């Protein structure tokens, strides 16, 4: 069993910043890619940022230059620094991790419970 716990969401004015954190715990042998997704009301869940175990990152154009993903492999934690926030960034943000578990010894995707980010204009 693997658990992802997110923190750092909240309400911020347009142009402001927030930093999200997501800590993974449980039966972890290693973590491959980690990422952040978001889902706004009435929209599909979309990728916001991803980082491989080696540190390579990927962002969609909508957040490139404003958001930065990073990870601390020793702490099994991934971060998302969000700057120059816009009202259209308002969504529930979900952490995702591709984990090789000790038990049952498989590779699976795990999700956090989500954290609300609201950007006011």
QUICORVEN-V20393 format. One record per residue. N is the residue number from 1. RES is the residue in one small letter. BURIAL is + if it has 16 or more other C-alpha atoms within 10 Angstrom, else -. D_LAST is the distance of its C-alpha to the last C-alpha in Angstrom with 2 decimals. Layout:
{{N & RES & BURIAL & D_LAST} {N & RES & BURIAL & D_LAST}}
This chain:
{{1 & x & - & 40.31} {2 & x & + & 37.16} {3 & x & + & 34.06} {4 & x & + & 30.61} {5 & x & + & 28.47} {6 & x & + & 24.82} {7 & x & + & 22.84} {8 & x & - & 19.77} {9 & x & + & 16.88} {10 & x & - & 14.40} {11 & x & - & 10.98} {12 & x & + & 9.12} {13 & x & - & 6.19} {14 & x & + & 5.33} {15 & x & - & 8.87} {16 & x & - & 10.53} {17 & x & + & 13.52} {18 & x & + & 15.32} {19 & x & + & 18.93} {20 & x & + & 20.45} {21 & x & + & 24.20} {22 & x & + & 26.70} {23 & x & + & 30.33} {24 & x & + & 33.10} {25 & x & - & 36.29} {26 & x & - & 39.45} {27 & x & + & 42.14} {28 & x & + & 40.85} {29 & x & - & 43.27} {30 & x & - & 40.74} {31 & x & + & 37.23} {32 & x & + & 36.76} {33 & x & + & 33.29} {34 & x & + & 30.19} {35 & x & + & 26.74} {36 & x & + & 23.27} {37 & x & + & 22.12} {38 & x & + & 19.11} {39 & x & + & 18.98} {40 & x & + & 16.19} {41 & x & - & 17.37} {42 & x & - & 19.92} {43 & x & - & 20.07} {44 & x & - & 22.73} {45 & x & - & 22.60} {46 & x & - & 22.16} {47 & x & + & 23.24} {48 & x & + & 20.78} {49 & x & + & 23.46} {50 & x & + & 27.15} {51 & x & + & 29.83} {52 & x & + & 33.57} {53 & x & - & 36.08} {54 & x & - & 37.01} {55 & x & - & 33.55} {56 & x & - & 32.75} {57 & x & + & 29.09} {58 & x & + & 27.38} {59 & x & + & 23.83} {60 & x & - & 22.49} {61 & x & - & 21.26} {62 & x & - & 17.65} {63 & x & + & 17.48} {64 & x & - & 20.49} {65 & x & - & 20.17} {66 & x & - & 17.07} {67 & x & + & 18.61} {68 & x & + & 22.08} {69 & x & + & 24.37} {70 & x & + & 27.44} {71 & x & + & 30.15} {72 & x & - & 32.84} {73 & x & - & 35.82} {74 & x & - & 37.81} {75 & x & - & 35.25} {76 & x & + & 34.37} {77 & x & + & 30.72} {78 & x & + & 27.88} {79 & x & + & 24.66} {80 & x & + & 21.35} {81 & x & - & 19.58} {82 & x & + & 16.02} {83 & x & + & 14.66} {84 & x & - & 11.96} {85 & x & + & 9.81} {86 & x & + & 7.57} {87 & x & - & 5.97} {88 & x & - & 9.58} {89 & x & + & 11.07} {90 & x & + & 10.63} {91 & x & + & 14.34} {92 & x & + & 17.49} {93 & x & + & 19.02} {94 & x & + & 22.81} {95 & x & + & 25.38} {96 & x & + & 28.48} {97 & x & + & 31.82} {98 & x & + & 35.03} {99 & x & + & 37.70} {100 & x & + & 41.46} {101 & x & + & 42.66} {102 & x & - & 45.83} {103 & x & - & 46.54} {104 & x & - & 46.91} {105 & x & - & 46.87} {106 & x & - & 44.53} {107 & x & + & 41.37} {108 & x & - & 38.46} {109 & x & - & 34.70} {110 & x & + & 33.01} {111 & x & + & 29.50} {112 & x & + & 27.54} {113 & x & - & 26.21} {114 & x & + & 22.54} {115 & x & + & 19.70} {116 & x & + & 16.30} {117 & x & + & 13.22} {118 & x & + & 9.88} {119 & x & + & 6.64} {120 & x & + & 3.79} {121 & x & - & 0.00}}
